[in-house]
Amino acid sequence: MKKQTQFFDAIVIGSGMSGGWAAKELTENGLKTLVLERGRQVEHIKDYPTTNMAPWEFQFRKRLTKETKEEYPIQRKKYAFNEATKHFFASDKKHPYTSPKDKEFLLYRSFNAGGKSLIWARQTYRMSDIDFEANLKDGHGTDWPVRYKDIAPWYDYVEKYIGVSGQKEGLKQLPDGQFLPPMEMNCVEKHFKGQIKENLDIDMTIGRTTNLTVKHNNRGPCQNRNLCETGCPFSGYFSSVSVTLPAAQATGNMTFKANAIVHSIIYDEQQRKATGVRVIDAETKTTTEYFAPVIFLCASALSSTRIMLNSKSESFPDGIANSSGVLGHYVMDHFGYGFSASVEGFENGYYNAHRPNGIYIPRFQNIDRKDLDFVRGFGFQGAAGREGWSRGTNLSGFGADFKSEMSRPGPWEFGLSSFGECLPYYDNQAKLDPEVKDEWDMPVLHISGEIKENEKIILKKMAESATEMFESAGYKDIQIGNPDSYKLGHKSHEMGTARMGKDPKTSVLNKWNQCHDVPNLFVTDGSFMASAACQNPSLSYMAFTARAVDYAVESLKNKTI
């Protein structure tokens, strides 16, 4: 059954990291904007049911039951998934996708207002010209149609609005931003920073995060509870639910529709434009068509790709705006694994609260010259900490002496997690599965991905570098994770399936995130990425979105789209 059609000035598909920004910018420019979210509505504070619960108030002490593991076999592999946060993750059983056994891709999804902006790690880094120029210089992928100077003003714009705490370091591979006061490293982290700089000339900084260290734009500050993934009632970190969507709502120009599953984008053969979207109500399964002169697709990289592939017409039998045939190809994610070491001494070193942030070691390879047996590079994130009372679960003992011992902090340990840049490979692909459909009769995604020789060399270099850094600091009992356990997608930074480029024959989008083939369709989530860099990408998604909206609004005024 089809409902009556409705008309707006703009349509935004998705309400997460990029969708929230598109909604804010469009509505603040006066456009009556429809925001479509396939999942449920989530209101700031009201819909954070576990955010003030103590661990002992949970029925299973935040652990996962057999039933939960069966319903969320993929999602439960994410560090943020537990009894306190599972309501922000999509059920794998209800929302399936497929992968070949030998090229399995881990896809983490959050189908609700705010998307993964509610459960992200909040690390916020700029890309540099080293990243924007890499494809051209080493011949992997298509050349970015932009450079750092094009995006720098928009990085400024976004950082000033959302609030990013961090330390300026003057590094060419990690441009400084508009920072709030940085969080403080603990004594072991300060020691490690000094040792690796003195002995190895490797830089380390405190993580650049959207956790607010001071009150900012009537939000926060962060309370250092480290319960971010349950939702923050203090608005102490950025999510679209607490920041950009309320800003859009305040204009009076936003119409928000939850449980709205976008089936496809409607393409007009005569106008050669996208005229609207076809939407299925998740609960009633009725269909509505919404129309607007400009559409922003921000459903997350692979969800947006799925919508585009499912949007077939006479002009685009393989998916809208896909004359190049590259839509769905070049899936990328960051990759890496973990390392740890024990730290002797520092028994008198303590720290307060639960800092929701760690340290960052920026890429230090292939910066000024190519003198290694691989291209691109990797960085590390991590933290030092002391073992707490929970170590008692693995120790024998009881009574007053045991309790007294558990009340004192345990020994120090330093943990690192590596993040490497995956090159764009054509055969890392997301496509529609011709045999499997979801409950709304739409084909699910079939995602196939793997790391290749360059990434395998980097995995070895990660272990060598982590070991060298720990040894230079005098740390002991170095533990190295299993590099063979990594599956593409685990870092949750999937990107690249509708990449930017200068040539319409080899890319989907131009430098404005505008489809080469369909000028009033913009795609601004991670699918636009032409390369992955090794930094967390969310800041780039937000900056490119704000920039694309600015261009789209001017184009509407000038009647060029």
C-alpha positions as CSV (number, residue, x, y, z in Angstrom):
1,M,0.0,0.0,0.0
2,K,1.3,3.4,-0.9
3,K,0.7,6.6,1.1
4,Q,0.3,10.1,-0.2
5,T,3.5,11.7,-1.5
6,Q,5.0,14.6,0.5
7,F,7.3,17.5,-0.5
8,F,10.3,19.2,1.2
9,D,13.2,21.5,0.3
10,A,15.8,18.9,1.2
11,I,15.9,15.3,2.3
12,V,18.6,13.8,4.6
13,I,18.9,10.0,4.8
14,G,20.5,9.0,8.1
15,S,20.8,10.9,11.4
16,G,24.3,9.9,12.6
17,M,27.7,11.6,12.4
18,S,27.2,13.1,8.9
19,G,23.4,13.1,8.8
20,G,23.1,15.2,11.9
21,W,25.5,17.7,10.4
22,A,23.6,17.8,7.1
23,A,20.3,18.4,9.0
24,K,21.8,21.2,11.1
25,E,23.4,23.0,8.1
26,L,20.4,22.7,5.8
27,T,17.8,23.8,8.4
28,E,20.0,26.7,9.5
29,N,20.1,27.8,5.9
30,G,16.3,27.9,5.9
31,L,15.5,24.7,4.1
32,K,12.5,22.7,5.2
33,T,14.3,19.4,5.7
34,L,13.1,15.8,6.1
35,V,15.5,13.6,8.1
36,L,14.9,9.9,7.6
37,E,16.1,7.4,10.2
38,R,15.6,3.7,9.6
39,G,15.8,2.9,13.3
40,R,13.9,4.1,16.4
41,Q,13.8,7.6,17.8
42,V,16.3,8.4,20.6
43,E,15.9,11.6,22.6
44,H,18.8,13.1,24.5
45,I,18.8,12.0,28.2
46,K,15.3,10.6,28.1
47,D,16.4,7.5,26.1
48,Y,19.6,6.7,28.0
49,P,18.2,4.1,30.3
50,T,21.5,2.7,31.7
51,T,23.6,5.9,31.9
52,N,23.2,6.2,35.7
53,M,23.3,2.6,36.6
54,A,26.0,1.1,38.8
55,P,27.6,-2.2,37.6
56,W,25.8,-4.2,40.4
57,E,22.4,-2.9,39.2
58,F,22.6,-4.8,36.0
59,Q,21.0,-8.2,36.1
60,F,24.0,-9.9,34.5
61,R,26.7,-7.4,35.7
62,K,27.1,-6.1,32.1
63,R,28.0,-9.6,30.9
64,L,26.3,-11.2,27.9
65,T,23.8,-14.0,28.1
66,K,23.6,-16.9,25.7
67,E,20.5,-15.4,24.1
68,T,22.3,-12.0,23.6
69,K,25.3,-13.7,22.0
70,E,23.0,-15.6,19.6
71,E,21.1,-12.4,18.6
72,Y,24.3,-10.3,18.3
73,P,27.0,-12.6,17.0
74,I,28.8,-9.8,15.2
75,Q,28.0,-6.8,17.3
76,R,29.1,-8.4,20.5
77,K,32.7,-8.4,19.1
78,K,32.8,-4.6,19.4
79,Y,34.5,-3.3,22.5
80,A,31.6,-1.0,23.4
81,F,29.0,-3.8,23.3
82,N,27.7,-5.1,26.7
83,E,24.5,-5.3,28.7
84,A,24.5,-1.6,29.3
85,T,24.8,-0.6,25.6
86,K,23.2,-3.4,23.5
87,H,20.1,-1.3,22.9
88,F,22.2,1.0,20.7
89,F,23.3,-1.8,18.5
90,A,21.4,-3.4,15.6
91,S,20.3,-7.0,16.0
92,D,22.3,-9.3,13.6
93,K,19.4,-11.7,13.6
94,K,16.9,-9.1,12.4
95,H,19.3,-7.2,10.1
96,P,21.4,-9.9,8.4
97,Y,24.1,-9.5,5.8
98,T,26.3,-12.1,4.1
99,S,30.1,-12.6,3.7
100,P,32.2,-15.4,2.2
101,K,33.8,-17.6,4.9
102,D,37.3,-16.8,3.7
103,K,36.7,-13.1,3.4
104,E,34.4,-12.3,6.3
105,F,33.7,-8.6,7.0
106,L,32.6,-7.5,10.4
107,L,30.0,-4.8,10.1
108,Y,29.0,-3.0,13.3
109,R,25.7,-1.1,13.0
110,S,23.5,1.2,15.2
111,F,20.0,1.6,13.8
112,N,18.5,4.5,15.9
113,A,18.6,8.2,15.9
114,G,22.2,9.3,16.3
115,G,23.6,6.1,14.7
116,K,27.1,5.2,15.8
117,S,27.7,8.8,17.1
118,L,26.2,7.5,20.4
119,I,28.8,4.7,20.7
120,W,31.9,5.9,18.9
121,A,35.3,6.2,20.6
122,R,35.3,10.0,20.1
123,Q,38.8,10.2,18.8
124,T,39.0,13.3,16.5
125,Y,41.8,13.8,14.1
126,R,42.5,15.7,10.9
127,M,43.8,14.2,7.7
128,S,46.9,16.0,6.2
129,D,48.2,16.6,2.8
130,I,50.4,13.5,3.3
131,D,47.1,11.6,3.2
132,F,45.3,13.6,0.5
133,E,48.4,13.3,-1.8
134,A,49.2,9.6,-1.1
135,N,47.1,8.0,-3.9
136,L,48.7,10.2,-6.5
137,K,52.2,9.7,-5.3
138,D,52.3,6.0,-4.8
139,G,49.7,5.0,-7.4
140,H,47.2,3.2,-5.2
141,G,43.6,4.4,-5.7
142,T,42.3,7.5,-7.5
143,D,43.7,10.9,-6.7
144,W,41.7,12.9,-4.2
145,P,40.1,15.9,-5.9
146,V,40.8,18.0,-2.8
147,R,43.8,18.9,-0.7
148,Y,44.2,19.9,3.0
149,K,43.8,23.6,2.3
150,D,40.3,23.0,0.8
151,I,39.2,21.2,4.0
152,A,41.1,23.0,6.7
153,P,38.5,25.8,7.1
154,W,35.8,23.2,7.5
155,Y,37.8,21.3,10.1
156,D,38.0,24.6,12.0
157,Y,34.3,25.2,11.6
158,V,33.3,21.7,13.0
159,E,35.9,21.7,15.8
160,K,34.8,25.1,17.1
161,Y,31.2,23.9,17.2
162,I,31.5,20.4,18.7
163,G,34.5,21.0,21.0
164,V,37.7,19.0,20.7
165,S,40.2,18.8,23.6
166,G,43.8,18.2,22.6
167,Q,47.4,19.4,22.5
168,K,49.0,21.2,19.7
169,E,52.1,19.4,18.5
170,G,53.1,21.0,15.2
171,L,53.3,17.7,13.3
172,K,52.9,17.7,9.5
173,Q,51.3,14.3,9.4
174,L,48.7,15.3,12.1
175,P,47.6,18.9,11.7
176,D,46.7,20.8,14.8
177,G,43.2,22.0,15.3
178,Q,40.9,24.4,17.3
179,F,41.4,22.7,20.7
180,L,40.0,23.0,24.1
181,P,42.4,22.4,27.0
182,P,43.9,18.9,26.8
183,M,43.3,16.0,29.2
184,E,46.3,15.1,31.3
185,M,48.5,12.0,30.9
186,N,49.2,10.0,34.0
187,C,52.7,9.5,35.3
188,V,53.5,6.3,33.3
189,E,52.2,7.8,30.1
190,K,54.4,10.9,30.6
191,H,57.4,8.6,31.2
192,F,56.6,6.6,28.1
193,K,56.2,9.8,26.0
194,G,59.6,11.0,27.1
195,Q,61.4,7.7,26.6
196,I,60.2,7.1,23.0
197,K,60.9,10.7,22.0
198,E,64.4,10.6,23.5
199,N,65.4,7.1,22.3
200,L,63.4,6.7,19.1
201,D,62.3,10.2,18.1
202,I,58.7,9.1,18.1
203,D,56.0,11.6,19.1
204,M,53.1,10.9,21.4
205,T,50.3,13.2,22.4
206,I,47.1,13.0,24.5
207,G,44.2,11.8,22.5
208,R,42.2,14.4,20.7
209,T,38.7,13.8,21.7
210,T,35.2,15.4,21.6
211,N,35.0,14.9,25.4
212,L,34.8,18.4,26.7
213,T,37.4,19.5,29.3
214,V,35.5,22.8,29.9
215,K,31.9,23.9,29.4
216,H,31.5,24.6,25.7
217,N,28.5,25.9,23.8
218,N,26.3,25.3,26.9
219,R,27.4,21.7,27.0
220,G,29.4,19.6,29.5
221,P,32.0,19.5,30.8
222,C,32.9,15.8,30.7
223,Q,32.5,14.2,34.2
224,N,35.2,11.6,33.6
225,R,32.8,8.7,34.2
226,N,33.9,6.8,31.1
227,L,30.3,5.7,30.5
228,C,30.1,7.5,27.1
229,E,28.6,4.6,25.2
230,T,25.5,4.6,27.4
231,G,24.7,8.2,26.4
232,C,25.9,11.3,28.2
233,P,23.3,13.2,30.2
234,F,25.8,16.0,30.6
235,S,26.3,16.5,26.9
236,G,29.9,16.0,27.7
237,Y,30.8,14.5,24.3
238,F,29.6,15.0,20.7
239,S,26.7,12.9,19.4
240,S,24.2,14.0,16.8
241,V,21.4,13.3,19.4
242,S,22.9,15.8,21.9
243,V,24.3,18.4,19.5
244,T,23.4,18.7,15.8
245,L,19.9,17.2,15.7
246,P,18.7,19.5,18.6
247,A,20.2,22.5,16.7
248,A,18.3,21.5,13.6
249,Q,15.1,21.0,15.6
250,A,15.5,24.5,17.1
251,T,15.2,26.1,13.7
252,G,11.7,24.8,13.2
253,N,12.7,23.5,9.8
254,M,13.3,19.9,10.5
255,T,10.8,17.0,10.2
256,F,12.2,13.8,11.7
257,K,10.8,10.4,10.8
258,A,12.0,7.3,12.6
259,N,11.4,3.7,11.6
260,A,11.7,5.0,8.0
261,I,13.6,2.4,5.8
262,V,14.8,4.0,2.6
263,H,14.1,1.4,-0.2
264,S,15.6,3.5,-3.1
265,I,16.2,6.9,-4.5
266,I,13.7,8.0,-7.2
267,Y,15.4,9.1,-10.5
268,D,13.7,11.1,-13.2
269,E,15.0,10.1,-16.6
270,Q,13.9,13.4,-18.3
271,Q,15.2,15.8,-15.7
272,R,18.3,13.5,-15.1
273,K,18.0,14.2,-11.4
274,A,17.0,12.5,-8.2
275,T,13.6,13.7,-7.4
276,G,12.8,11.9,-4.1
277,V,13.1,8.7,-2.0
278,R,10.9,5.7,-1.6
279,V,10.4,4.8,2.1
280,I,9.0,1.7,3.8
281,D,7.6,2.1,7.3
282,A,9.5,-0.4,9.4
283,E,6.5,-1.3,11.5
284,T,3.5,-1.1,9.1
285,K,5.5,-1.8,5.9
286,T,3.5,0.8,4.0
287,T,5.4,2.8,1.4
288,T,5.6,6.6,1.1
289,E,7.4,8.7,-1.5
290,Y,9.0,11.9,-0.4
291,F,10.2,14.5,-2.9
292,A,12.8,17.3,-2.7
293,P,15.2,19.2,-5.0
294,V,18.3,18.1,-3.1
295,I,19.1,14.8,-1.3
296,F,21.9,14.1,1.2
297,L,22.7,10.4,1.6
298,C,24.3,9.9,5.0
299,A,23.2,6.4,6.1
300,S,26.7,5.2,6.8
301,A,29.1,3.9,4.2
302,L,27.7,0.5,3.4
303,S,24.1,1.4,4.1
304,S,24.3,4.3,1.7
305,T,25.9,2.0,-0.9
306,R,23.1,-0.5,-0.4
307,I,20.5,2.1,-1.1
308,M,22.3,3.3,-4.2
309,L,22.7,-0.2,-5.5
310,N,19.0,-0.8,-4.9
311,S,18.1,2.4,-6.8
312,K,17.9,1.1,-10.3
313,S,16.5,2.8,-13.4
314,E,16.8,2.7,-17.2
315,S,19.8,5.0,-17.0
316,F,21.4,3.2,-14.0
317,P,20.6,-0.5,-14.2
318,D,23.5,-1.2,-11.7
319,G,22.5,1.4,-9.2
320,I,22.0,5.2,-9.2
321,A,25.0,7.3,-10.2
322,N,27.0,4.2,-11.1
323,S,28.0,4.8,-14.7
324,S,31.6,4.2,-13.5
325,G,30.8,0.7,-12.2
326,V,32.9,1.4,-9.1
327,L,30.0,1.8,-6.6
328,G,30.4,-0.8,-3.9
329,H,34.1,-1.4,-4.6
330,Y,37.2,-0.3,-2.7
331,V,35.9,-1.1,0.8
332,M,38.4,0.0,3.3
333,D,38.8,-0.2,7.1
334,H,41.6,0.4,9.5
335,F,43.4,-2.7,10.7
336,G,45.6,-3.7,13.6
337,Y,45.8,-5.5,16.9
338,G,46.8,-5.2,20.5
339,F,50.0,-5.1,22.6
340,S,50.7,-4.7,26.3
341,A,53.6,-4.6,28.8
342,S,54.0,-4.5,32.5
343,V,55.6,-1.5,34.2
344,E,57.7,-1.7,37.2
345,G,57.8,1.1,39.8
346,F,55.6,4.1,40.0
347,E,53.9,2.6,43.1
348,N,53.2,6.1,44.4
349,G,51.6,7.2,41.1
350,Y,47.8,7.6,41.2
351,Y,45.1,9.1,39.0
352,N,41.6,10.3,39.6
353,A,38.3,9.4,38.0
354,H,37.9,7.4,34.8
355,R,39.4,9.4,31.9
356,P,37.4,8.5,28.7
357,N,40.4,9.0,26.6
358,G,43.9,7.7,26.0
359,I,47.2,8.6,24.3
360,Y,47.9,8.8,20.6
361,I,51.1,8.0,18.7
362,P,50.7,9.5,15.2
363,R,52.1,7.8,12.2
364,F,55.9,8.0,12.1
365,Q,56.7,6.1,8.9
366,N,57.0,7.3,5.2
367,I,56.7,10.9,6.2
368,D,59.5,12.8,4.4
369,R,60.9,10.0,2.4
370,K,60.0,6.5,1.2
371,D,62.6,4.2,2.7
372,L,60.5,1.2,3.9
373,D,59.2,-1.9,2.2
374,F,55.6,-0.8,2.5
375,V,53.6,2.2,1.6
376,R,51.5,4.4,3.9
377,G,51.7,3.9,7.7
378,F,50.1,3.3,11.0
379,G,49.6,4.8,14.5
380,F,48.8,3.6,18.0
381,Q,46.2,4.4,20.6
382,G,46.3,3.2,24.1
383,A,46.7,4.0,27.8
384,A,48.5,3.1,31.0
385,G,46.6,2.1,34.1
386,R,46.8,0.2,37.4
387,E,45.0,-3.0,38.0
388,G,42.0,-2.5,40.2
389,W,39.9,-4.6,42.7
390,S,38.6,-6.8,39.8
391,R,42.0,-8.5,39.7
392,G,40.8,-10.4,42.8
393,T,38.6,-12.6,40.6
394,N,41.8,-14.4,39.5
395,L,43.5,-14.5,42.9
396,S,43.1,-16.8,45.9
397,G,42.3,-15.5,49.3
398,F,39.6,-14.2,51.6
399,G,38.9,-12.2,54.7
400,A,40.2,-8.9,56.0
401,D,43.7,-9.2,54.6
402,F,42.5,-10.1,51.2
403,K,40.0,-7.1,51.2
404,S,42.8,-4.8,52.3
405,E,45.0,-5.9,49.5
406,M,42.2,-5.4,47.0
407,S,41.7,-1.9,48.2
408,R,45.1,-0.9,47.0
409,P,45.9,-0.3,43.3
410,G,47.7,-3.1,41.6
411,P,50.7,-2.9,39.3
412,W,50.9,-0.7,36.3
413,E,50.3,-2.0,32.7
414,F,50.5,-0.2,29.4
415,G,48.3,-1.2,26.5
416,L,48.5,-0.2,22.8
417,S,46.2,-0.8,19.9
418,S,47.5,-0.3,16.4
419,F,45.6,1.4,13.5
420,G,47.0,0.8,10.0
421,E,45.9,2.2,6.6
422,C,44.3,-0.3,4.3
423,L,44.8,0.5,0.6
424,P,41.8,0.7,-1.7
425,Y,41.4,-2.6,-3.5
426,Y,38.8,-3.1,-6.2
427,D,37.9,-6.7,-5.1
428,N,37.1,-5.6,-1.5
429,Q,33.4,-5.1,-2.3
430,A,29.9,-4.6,-1.1
431,K,27.1,-5.7,-3.4
432,L,23.5,-6.9,-3.2
433,D,23.0,-10.5,-2.4
434,P,20.7,-12.0,-5.1
435,E,19.4,-14.7,-2.8
436,V,18.9,-13.2,0.6
437,K,16.3,-10.6,1.5
438,D,15.4,-8.8,4.7
439,E,11.9,-8.7,6.2
440,W,11.1,-5.7,4.0
441,D,11.8,-7.7,0.9
442,M,15.0,-5.8,0.1
443,P,18.2,-7.7,-0.9
444,V,20.8,-7.7,1.9
445,L,24.4,-6.7,1.4
446,H,27.1,-9.3,0.6
447,I,30.4,-7.9,1.8
448,S,33.7,-9.4,0.9
449,G,37.0,-8.0,2.2
450,E,40.6,-8.9,3.1
451,I,43.9,-7.3,3.8
452,K,46.7,-7.9,1.3
453,E,50.5,-8.0,1.1
454,N,51.1,-4.4,2.0
455,E,48.9,-4.7,5.1
456,K,50.5,-7.9,6.1
457,I,53.9,-6.3,6.1
458,I,52.6,-3.4,8.2
459,L,51.2,-5.9,10.7
460,K,54.7,-7.2,11.3
461,K,56.0,-3.6,11.6
462,M,53.4,-2.8,14.1
463,A,54.7,-5.6,16.4
464,E,58.3,-4.6,15.9
465,S,57.5,-0.9,16.7
466,A,55.4,-1.7,19.8
467,T,58.1,-4.0,21.1
468,E,60.8,-1.4,20.4
469,M,58.9,1.3,22.2
470,F,58.2,-0.8,25.2
471,E,61.8,-1.9,25.4
472,S,63.1,1.6,25.1
473,A,61.0,2.6,28.1
474,G,62.3,-0.4,30.1
475,Y,58.9,-2.2,30.3
476,K,58.7,-5.9,30.8
477,D,56.5,-9.0,29.9
478,I,55.6,-7.7,26.5
479,Q,52.5,-9.4,25.1
480,I,51.7,-9.3,21.4
481,G,48.3,-10.1,20.1
482,N,47.5,-12.4,17.2
483,P,47.7,-10.6,13.8
484,D,46.0,-13.5,12.1
485,S,42.8,-12.9,14.1
486,Y,42.1,-9.6,12.4
487,K,39.1,-9.4,10.1
488,L,38.4,-6.4,8.0
489,G,35.7,-4.2,9.6
490,H,36.7,-4.8,13.2
491,K,37.9,-1.2,13.6
492,S,34.4,0.0,12.6
493,H,35.8,2.6,10.2
494,E,34.3,1.1,7.0
495,M,34.6,3.5,4.0
496,G,35.3,4.0,0.4
497,T,32.5,2.5,-1.6
498,A,31.3,5.6,-3.4
499,R,34.7,7.3,-3.6
500,M,35.5,10.8,-4.7
501,G,37.6,11.5,-7.7
502,K,38.3,13.8,-10.6
503,D,37.3,11.3,-13.3
504,P,33.7,10.2,-13.6
505,K,34.9,7.0,-15.2
506,T,36.7,5.9,-12.0
507,S,34.8,7.5,-9.2
508,V,31.2,8.2,-8.0
509,L,31.6,11.7,-6.5
510,N,33.3,15.0,-7.3
511,K,35.1,17.2,-4.9
512,W,31.9,18.6,-3.4
513,N,30.6,15.1,-2.5
514,Q,28.2,15.5,-5.4
515,C,27.4,12.5,-7.7
516,H,29.0,13.0,-11.1
517,D,26.0,11.4,-12.7
518,V,23.2,12.9,-10.5
519,P,24.0,16.6,-9.6
520,N,21.4,17.0,-6.8
521,L,22.5,13.8,-5.0
522,F,25.2,14.3,-2.3
523,V,26.9,11.5,-0.4
524,T,28.8,12.6,2.7
525,D,29.3,9.6,5.0
526,G,32.4,7.3,4.9
527,S,31.6,6.0,1.5
528,F,33.1,9.1,-0.2
529,M,36.7,8.4,1.1
530,A,39.3,7.9,-1.6
531,S,41.8,6.6,0.9
532,A,41.6,5.6,4.5
533,A,44.7,7.3,6.1
534,C,45.3,5.8,9.5
535,Q,43.5,8.4,11.7
536,N,40.0,8.0,13.0
537,P,37.9,9.4,10.2
538,S,34.7,10.9,11.8
539,L,36.0,14.5,11.9
540,S,36.5,14.3,8.2
541,Y,33.0,13.1,7.6
542,M,31.6,16.0,9.5
543,A,33.8,18.6,7.8
544,F,33.1,17.3,4.3
545,T,29.4,17.3,5.1
546,A,29.3,20.9,6.2
547,R,31.3,21.9,3.1
548,A,29.0,19.9,0.8
549,V,25.9,21.5,2.3
550,D,27.4,25.0,1.8
551,Y,28.0,24.2,-1.8
552,A,24.5,22.6,-2.3
553,V,22.7,25.6,-0.8
554,E,24.6,28.0,-3.1
555,S,23.9,25.8,-6.0
556,L,20.1,25.8,-5.2
557,K,20.2,29.6,-5.0
558,N,22.0,29.8,-8.3
559,K,19.7,27.1,-9.8
560,T,22.7,25.0,-11.0
561,I,21.3,21.8,-9.5
